[in-house]
Amino acid sequence: MPRTTRPSLLALIAFFLAQGCYAATAALAADTFRPQQSAKDARQQLDDWVPASTPLADAVKTLQARGFTCQDARPATADIRSATLCTLAPPPPLEPAQRETAPPTPVHWFITLNSTDGSTVSGILVGRTPRDMGGRR
């Protein structure tokens, strides 16, 4: 192989390797719940994980696999036959001697899976404390 094409070939290989790493990182990030995100972004992520008409049992398993704790809840209205509350609490902060910076503000998440038929997800409510900046949910 001529010497002038080796750098070009190496650059091309490096480019494709970088694209593969980026795709793998993006897929991992999409599969991980980000506790510091806004409620709006969390809602979009949850809609991807648990689309409408997902069986409730599958929705609960999906959220539990990502660290949520789920339990049956009392439906908020008469037209909802079943509700499941899934919560995510922040991990305890490290001891001051074990960290380099102050921990982020702990965010508690409250996800309610509603079902009008008692077996599939018909709606998702997303809440967090503290509220998003500006007080919006």
N, C-alpha and C positions, 0 to 999 in steps of 0.2 A: 504494500500500500504506500503511495507517495506520502512523503512527510507532511505536506501541506494539508492533507485531508484529515489527519489524526486529530488536530485540535477541533476541527469542525465536528467530527464524529463524537469526540468526548463531550463537547458542548451539547450536542443533540441528546446524548445519553443522559447527561446531567439534567437537562430540561425535562425529559420524560420521567425520570426518577422523582424530581421535585413535584411534578403534577400528581403522581401517584401518592406521594406523602401528603400533599394538600387534600386530596380526595379522601384519604383514610382519616385524616384529622377532622375534616368537615363532617364525615359520617359519624365519628365518635362524638363530636360536639352536639350533633342533632339528636343523638340517642341519650344524652346526659341532661338532666334537669339542672338549670342554672339558677340557684337560689337568689342571686342578686339582680335578676332581670325584672323588667316591669311586668305588671299584671297583663298588659296587652300582649307582650311577647310570649309570656307563659301560656296565654290562651291560644295563640297560634301554634305553639309547640304541642299543647295538649290536643288540639284539633287534629294535628297530624298523627299523633299516637292513638287517639281514641275517636275515630270518625263517628258521625251519627249512625245509629243502628248497629253499633258494635255490641255483642252480647255483654251484659253487665259483668259476668264472671271473667271474661277476657279483659275487660277494661280494668277491673280491680287487679288482676294479675299483672297487667302492664304497668300500672302505677306502683304496685308493691315491689316489682323488680327494680324500680328506680328509687327506692327508699321511702316511699309513702307508707303510712299506716292507715288502713281502711276499716270502717265499721258501718253497720247499718245506721241510718239516721231517720228521723221523722220527716216525712214529706212536708214541704212548705205549703202546698195547696192541695185541694181535693182532687184535681185532675192528674196529679202525680201519684202513681201507685207505689213507687219505690224510690228511695233516695239512699245514696251511699256517700259518707263523708270520708275523704282521704286527706290526711294532714302530713306535712313535712316540717319538722322542727330542725333548726340548725344544730350542728354538732357543737359540743361544748368547746369553748375557746382554749387554746393552748395556754399553759402557764406563762407568765411574762418572761421568765428566763429561757423559754423554749421558742420564742418568736422574735422576729426582727422588727415587726411593725405592729401597730394596733390592729386588732381584728376588725373586719367589716361589721356594720350594724347587723345583728341577727335578724333574719327574716323568717317568719312563720307563714306557711302556705296552707290554705283551706280550699280544697277542690270538692265540689259536690256533683256527683253523677246522678242525674234525675232520669227516671224512666216512666213514661206514661202507660206502657204495657206490662211493666213489671219484669221484663226480661232483657230489653235492649236499651242502650243509652239514647235518650231523646234530647238531652241538653246537659251542658256543663256550666257550672258557676265557678268562677275563679276569684279568690280573695287572698289578700296578704296583709300582714301587719309587720312593720309599719307600712302605711299606704305609700304608693309611689310618690316621688317628688311632685309637689303641686297638689297633693291630695286626691289625685285621680286614681281610679281602679282599673 
